[in-house]
Amino acid sequence: MISLNKVKTQAKLLAKQDGIKLKEAFELLAQQANHKDWKSYKDSLDIDWYAKHSPFLNQWFAHYDEASKYLQESGGYLLSYKGQYFIAQKEYITHLGFDPENHVWQRINYDATSSKALNLLKKYL
């Protein structure tokens, strides 16, 4: 699975190379991925970590850097949802049906936002 950050990087390169607006590059990448528009493509790039209703209060962030800093300082599990980031605790991971003690979490530094991390999670969880 390709990450949202990777697609954003691709769009910036495409815009620069082809001399088009960034918005146009996003739409072009969405079409190439067989999506009707950028929003639907962007939303499809995240694992649906928020599929179930939950009684949990997670820490939400608009920017990866802020979420990553919070993770380093406070611990937890860094997840993404529709272009935003949030920190969840063990109980939330269990609620989703995953094992929060699985070794793969430590291997990815409890950060499930990259495509590499997502691929490992899919393999081991």
C-alpha positions as CSV (number, residue, x, y, z in Angstrom):
1,M,0.0,0.0,0.0
2,I,1.3,3.4,-0.9
3,S,1.4,6.1,1.8
4,L,-0.3,9.4,1.7
5,N,3.1,11.1,2.2
6,K,4.6,9.3,-0.8
7,V,1.7,10.3,-3.1
8,K,2.1,14.0,-2.0
9,T,5.8,13.8,-2.8
10,Q,4.9,12.3,-6.2
11,A,2.4,15.0,-6.9
12,K,5.0,17.7,-6.1
13,L,7.5,16.2,-8.4
14,L,4.9,15.8,-11.2
15,A,3.8,19.4,-10.8
16,K,7.4,20.6,-11.0
17,Q,8.4,18.3,-13.9
18,D,5.2,19.0,-16.0
19,G,4.8,22.6,-15.1
20,I,1.3,22.1,-13.8
21,K,-0.5,23.2,-10.6
22,L,-0.2,20.9,-7.6
23,K,-3.9,20.5,-7.5
24,E,-3.8,19.2,-11.1
25,A,-1.0,16.8,-10.2
26,F,-3.1,15.4,-7.4
27,E,-6.1,14.9,-9.7
28,L,-3.9,13.2,-12.3
29,L,-2.5,10.8,-9.8
30,A,-6.0,10.0,-8.6
31,Q,-7.1,9.2,-12.1
32,Q,-4.1,7.0,-12.7
33,A,-5.0,5.1,-9.5
34,N,-8.6,4.7,-10.9
35,H,-10.3,7.1,-8.5
36,K,-12.9,9.7,-9.5
37,D,-11.0,12.5,-7.7
38,W,-8.2,13.4,-5.4
39,K,-10.3,13.3,-2.2
40,S,-11.5,9.7,-2.8
41,Y,-7.9,8.7,-3.6
42,K,-6.5,10.4,-0.6
43,D,-9.1,8.8,1.7
44,S,-8.3,5.4,0.3
45,L,-4.6,5.6,1.2
46,D,-5.1,5.2,4.9
47,I,-5.9,2.0,6.7
48,D,-9.3,2.4,8.2
49,W,-8.0,2.6,11.8
50,Y,-11.2,4.3,12.8
51,A,-13.7,1.9,11.4
52,K,-15.3,1.0,14.6
53,H,-17.1,3.3,16.9
54,S,-15.1,3.5,20.1
55,P,-15.3,5.0,23.6
56,F,-11.6,6.0,23.4
57,L,-10.3,9.5,23.4
58,N,-7.2,9.7,21.2
59,Q,-4.8,12.6,20.7
60,W,-5.4,14.0,17.2
61,F,-2.9,16.0,15.1
62,A,-3.1,17.7,11.7
63,H,0.7,17.4,11.1
64,Y,2.9,14.3,11.3
65,D,5.7,16.1,13.0
66,E,3.5,17.1,15.9
67,A,2.1,13.6,16.2
68,S,5.6,12.0,16.1
69,K,6.9,14.3,18.8
70,Y,4.0,13.5,21.0
71,L,4.6,9.7,20.4
72,Q,8.2,10.1,21.4
73,E,7.3,12.0,24.6
74,S,4.2,10.1,25.7
75,G,4.2,6.7,24.0
76,G,1.3,5.0,22.3
77,Y,0.6,4.0,18.7
78,L,0.8,6.5,15.9
79,L,-1.9,5.9,13.3
80,S,-3.3,7.9,10.4
81,Y,-6.8,8.5,9.3
82,K,-7.9,10.6,6.2
83,G,-4.8,12.7,6.2
84,Q,-4.7,13.3,9.9
85,Y,-2.7,11.6,12.6
86,F,-3.6,10.3,16.1
87,I,-2.0,8.6,19.0
88,A,-3.9,5.6,20.5
89,Q,-3.2,3.5,23.5
90,K,-3.0,-0.3,23.9
91,E,-6.7,-0.6,24.7
92,Y,-7.6,1.0,21.4
93,I,-5.4,-1.4,19.4
94,T,-7.0,-4.3,21.2
95,H,-10.5,-2.8,20.5
96,L,-9.6,-2.9,16.8
97,G,-8.8,-6.6,17.0
98,F,-5.0,-6.3,16.8
99,D,-2.4,-7.5,19.3
100,P,-0.7,-4.4,20.9
101,E,2.1,-6.7,22.2
102,N,3.1,-8.1,18.8
103,H,6.8,-7.5,18.1
104,V,6.0,-5.7,14.8
105,W,4.9,-2.6,16.7
106,Q,8.4,-2.3,18.3
107,R,9.9,-3.0,14.9
108,I,8.1,0.0,13.3
109,N,8.7,2.2,16.4
110,Y,4.9,2.2,17.1
111,D,4.4,4.4,14.0
112,A,2.0,2.9,11.5
113,T,1.9,5.9,9.1
114,S,4.5,4.8,6.4
115,S,3.8,2.3,3.6
116,K,6.6,0.1,4.9
117,A,5.1,0.0,8.4
118,L,1.7,-0.8,7.0
119,N,3.1,-3.6,4.9
120,L,4.7,-5.1,8.0
121,L,1.6,-4.7,10.0
122,K,-0.5,-6.5,7.4
123,K,2.1,-9.3,7.3
124,Y,2.2,-9.9,11.1
125,L,-1.1,-8.8,12.5
